[in-house]
Amino acid sequence: MEVHLEQNGWERSLKGWIIVDCATRGDGILCICARKVIPNAQASLMWDSDIPTRIMSIDLHISGADNWGMSEVSGFNIPVLGVSRAPFPMPQGMIASKDKNGDVFPRGSGVNGPIESIHVGASPFPNRLKCINGYTWCVSSGRRIYKRVAVGKWVPMNQGFPDVPRSSSLGFDDMDAFAENDMYAVGGDGDVWHFNGTIWRQMGFPSNVQLGTVTCAGDGKVYISGEGGSLWVGRESSWKKIYSGGSSILWNDVLWFNGQLWLASDYQFMIWNGKKMEGVSHGGKPVSINGHMDAYNGELVIASSNSVMTFDGKQWKKIVAPYF
């Protein structure tokens, strides 16, 4: 399979770096977040924020040497990747840092920074950046959510959350929506909330397992994944466990694409077909990749630590591969 990013581009951008996340802007541009490989002995003496971070864009419409660009930032702690779409002027990728200000670096469509702050001095610690109706939402621990309403302006969307001390038993790690008056946020130990456009209300959930993702799917149902790779389906306070799993880690991403529910972790890439979990295959052969994924506008992207692939519902393409 031909690789979209040529060897010279890979050597200049990703050789000696680990891919930690991916996203699609929806305009034929993929975004990648990568971190520099640091020897263990050296890394043990460093803070995570000391590790250099790169945000990279790859243009799927262009073949050849000029189909990518990147920026490198320093001081970003455990960065997460997201995108911004309309109603903003142009689509962009962005990375956010788990630090006292929630620093955000936007890149793309001619923009290269400057750094924004989600909430100065409040340690928002973003766990995920989610694009909903074009707006970027920051999902944070301690039941805190922010919405990027303008360039450089993030506002808290915490109506209804009680003022209680932060705890690992409280959300959030993910959010999703059918609309901005029908949103879900999950995390912590069975901590599930619903937003009706005015206020967040806590929903009942039949377990206190650690929750990792929530997906408002195209079949009208809400899927929540949790500890052990478990999967639940329902809405509001009515939930049914449909898969127990046997993993030692959470799913990284769970999304609805091509009429099915797709799930990716550091070790697995699966599809829930409505009755059982099965490995992703194409043409009778397994698709050998796992890690983090995103999907929008008929395009799915998945990235492992050194490879990136896309799927349009018919054809798999290799976008990044290591040239060892």
C-alpha positions in Angstrom: 0.0 0.0 0.0 1.5 3.4 -1.0 2.2 5.8 1.8 0.9 9.3 1.4 3.7 11.0 3.5 6.9 10.5 1.6 10.1 9.4 3.3 11.8 12.8 3.2 8.7 14.3 4.9 8.6 11.6 7.5 12.3 12.0 8.3 11.9 15.7 8.8 8.7 15.6 10.8 8.2 12.3 12.6 11.5 10.3 12.7 12.4 10.1 16.4 8.9 11.1 17.5 5.9 9.1 18.8 2.4 9.9 17.5 0.0 10.3 20.5 -3.2 11.5 18.8 -4.9 12.2 15.5 -7.9 14.2 14.3 -9.6 15.1 11.0 -10.6 18.7 10.3 -13.1 17.6 7.7 -11.6 19.5 4.8 -9.1 16.9 3.7 -6.6 17.9 6.3 -5.5 15.5 9.0 -3.9 16.7 12.3 -1.3 14.7 14.3 0.1 15.3 17.7 3.6 13.8 18.3 6.1 13.9 21.1 9.9 13.5 20.9 11.3 10.1 21.8 13.4 10.6 25.0 15.7 7.8 26.4 14.3 6.3 29.6 17.3 7.4 31.7 16.9 11.0 30.5 13.1 11.0 30.7 13.2 9.9 34.3 14.9 13.2 35.2 12.3 15.3 33.3 8.8 16.7 33.8 6.4 15.7 31.1 6.2 19.4 30.0 9.9 19.3 29.2 9.2 16.9 26.3 8.9 18.7 23.0 5.5 18.5 21.2 4.7 18.8 17.6 1.3 19.5 15.9 1.4 18.4 12.3 -1.0 18.8 9.3 -1.2 16.5 6.3 -3.1 17.5 3.2 -4.8 14.4 1.7 -5.5 16.2 -1.6 -1.8 16.7 -2.4 0.7 14.0 -3.3 4.4 14.6 -3.1 6.8 16.5 -0.9 4.7 19.6 0.0 1.7 17.9 1.5 2.5 18.5 5.2 3.5 21.2 7.7 4.1 21.4 11.4 4.9 23.5 14.4 6.8 22.6 17.6 5.9 23.9 21.0 7.5 23.5 24.4 6.1 23.5 27.9 3.0 21.4 27.0 2.1 18.9 29.7 0.4 15.6 28.6 -1.1 17.4 25.5 -4.4 16.5 23.9 -5.4 17.2 20.3 -8.6 18.7 18.9 -10.0 20.7 16.0 -12.0 23.8 15.3 -14.4 24.1 12.4 -17.1 26.6 11.3 -18.4 29.0 12.5 -14.8 30.1 12.9 -13.2 31.6 9.9 -11.2 28.5 8.9 -10.7 25.0 10.2 -7.7 24.5 12.5 -6.1 21.9 14.6 -5.1 22.6 18.2 -3.3 21.1 21.1 -4.1 21.8 24.8 -1.9 21.3 27.8 -2.7 20.0 31.3 -1.4 23.0 33.2 -2.6 25.8 35.4 -3.9 27.9 32.5 -4.9 25.2 30.1 -2.7 26.5 27.3 -4.0 25.9 23.8 -1.9 26.3 20.6 -4.0 26.5 17.4 -2.5 25.7 14.0 -3.7 25.6 10.4 -5.3 27.6 7.6 -2.5 30.2 7.9 -2.7 30.4 11.7 0.3 29.4 13.8 -0.6 30.4 17.4 -0.6 32.5 19.5 -1.2 30.5 22.6 -4.7 30.8 24.2 -5.6 30.0 27.8 -8.8 28.1 28.7 -9.0 29.4 32.3 -6.0 31.3 33.7 -4.9 30.0 37.1 -7.7 27.5 37.4 -5.8 24.4 36.3 -8.5 23.2 33.8 -6.4 20.1 32.9 -8.1 19.2 29.6 -8.7 15.5 29.2 -10.2 15.8 25.7 -11.0 18.5 23.1 -14.3 17.7 21.4 -15.7 19.5 18.3 -19.5 19.8 18.4 -21.3 21.9 15.8 -18.0 23.5 14.8 -17.2 24.7 18.4 -14.4 23.2 20.4 -15.3 22.0 23.9 -12.7 21.3 26.6 -13.6 18.3 28.8 -11.9 18.5 32.2 -11.5 16.6 35.4 -13.6 17.7 38.4 -16.8 18.1 36.4 -15.6 21.1 34.4 -16.4 21.9 30.8 -15.5 24.9 28.7 -16.6 26.1 25.2 -14.5 28.1 22.8 -16.9 30.8 21.7 -14.4 33.0 19.9 -10.7 33.0 19.0 -8.9 33.0 22.3 -12.1 33.0 24.4 -13.2 30.0 26.4 -16.2 30.2 28.7 -17.2 27.8 31.5 -20.3 25.7 30.8 -20.8 24.4 34.3 -24.4 25.3 35.0 -25.8 22.8 37.4 -22.6 21.2 38.7 -22.4 21.4 42.5 -19.5 23.2 44.1 -17.6 20.2 45.6 -13.9 19.4 46.0 -12.2 17.8 43.1 -12.0 14.0 43.2 -10.9 11.2 40.9 -14.4 9.8 41.3 -15.9 12.7 39.5 -16.0 13.4 35.7 -15.1 14.2 33.1 -13.1 12.3 30.4 -15.4 12.7 27.4 -18.6 14.4 26.1 -20.7 14.1 23.0 -24.0 15.5 21.7 -26.9 15.0 19.4 -27.4 18.8 19.6 -26.3 21.5 22.0 -29.5 21.0 24.0 -29.0 17.2 24.2 -25.4 16.6 25.4 -23.8 13.9 27.6 -20.6 14.1 29.7 -19.0 11.1 31.5 -16.1 10.2 33.6 -15.0 9.3 37.1 -16.8 6.4 38.8 -20.0 6.1 37.0 -20.5 9.9 36.8 -22.9 10.6 33.9 -24.5 14.0 33.2 -26.9 15.4 30.6 -27.2 19.0 29.4 -30.6 20.2 28.0 -29.2 23.5 26.7 -29.7 25.3 30.0 -28.4 23.2 32.8 -26.5 20.0 33.5 -28.3 17.3 35.5 -26.8 14.1 36.9 -28.2 10.9 35.4 -28.4 7.5 37.1 -25.9 4.9 36.1 -26.0 1.2 37.3 -22.3 0.9 38.1 -19.5 2.9 39.7 -16.9 1.6 37.3 -14.4 4.1 35.8 -15.9 5.6 32.6 -13.9 6.7 29.6 -16.0 7.6 26.6 -19.5 8.6 25.5 -20.9 8.5 22.0 -24.2 9.9 20.7 -24.6 7.5 17.8 -26.4 7.7 14.5 -28.8 5.0 15.6 -30.2 7.5 18.2 -28.6 5.6 21.2 -25.9 6.7 23.6 -23.0 4.4 24.2 -20.7 4.6 27.2 -17.5 2.7 27.6 -15.7 2.0 30.8 -13.4 -0.1 32.9 -12.2 -3.3 31.4 -13.3 -2.2 28.0 -17.0 -2.6 29.0 -19.7 -1.0 26.9 -23.2 0.3 27.9 -26.1 1.6 25.8 -29.1 3.7 26.8 -30.2 7.3 27.3 -30.5 9.6 30.3 -30.8 7.3 33.4 -31.6 4.0 31.6 -28.6 1.9 30.8 -27.9 -1.6 29.8 -24.5 -3.4 29.8 -24.0 -5.0 26.4 -20.3 -6.0 26.6 -18.1 -6.8 29.5 -14.7 -6.8 27.9 -11.5 -8.1 29.5 -9.0 -5.4 29.0 -6.7 -3.8 31.5 -7.2 -0.4 29.9 -10.0 1.9 28.7 -11.0 2.5 25.1 -9.2 5.6 23.9 -12.0 6.5 21.4 -15.4 5.2 20.5 -17.3 6.7 17.6 -20.1 6.1 15.1 -19.0 5.7 11.5 -20.5 4.1 8.4 -23.5 2.9 10.4 -21.5 1.1 13.1 -19.8 1.7 16.4 -16.0 1.7 16.2 -13.7 1.3 19.2 -9.9 1.9 19.5 -7.5 1.4 22.4 -3.7 1.0 22.7 -4.1 -2.7 22.0 -7.4 -3.2 20.0 -9.3 -1.9 17.0 -12.9 -3.3 17.1 -16.4 -2.9 15.8 -19.6 -3.5 17.8 -22.0 -5.0 15.2 -25.0 -4.7 17.4 -24.7 -8.2 18.8 -21.0 -8.8 19.4 -17.5 -7.3 19.3 -15.3 -8.2 16.4 -12.0 -7.1 15.0 -11.9 -4.6 12.1 -11.2 -6.3 8.8 -11.3 -5.4 5.2 -11.5 -7.8 2.2 -11.3 -10.7 4.6 -8.1 -9.5 6.2 -7.6 -7.8 9.6 -6.7 -4.1 9.6 -3.6 -4.2 11.7 -3.5 -0.9 13.6 -4.8 0.5 17.0 -4.4 3.6 19.1 -6.4 6.8 18.7 -9.0 7.7 16.1 -11.4 10.4 14.9 -14.1 10.6 12.2 -16.0 13.4 10.4 -17.7 14.0 7.1 -17.3 10.4 5.8 -13.7 9.9 6.8 -12.2 7.9 9.7 -8.6 8.3 10.8 -6.7 6.1 13.2 -3.2 6.5 14.5 -0.8 4.2 16.3 2.5 5.3 17.7 4.2 5.4 14.3 1.4 4.9 11.7 -1.7 6.6 10.4 -4.5 5.2 8.2 -7.8 6.5 6.8 -11.0 4.8 5.7 -13.8 6.3 3.6 -16.1 3.4 4.0 -14.7 1.7 0.9 -10.9 2.0 0.9 -8.2 2.0 3.5 -5.2 4.3 2.8 -1.9 4.4 4.6 -1.0 8.1 5.3 2.0 7.7 7.6 4.3 4.7 8.0 7.9 4.5 9.5 10.7 4.3 6.9 13.1 2.2 8.9 
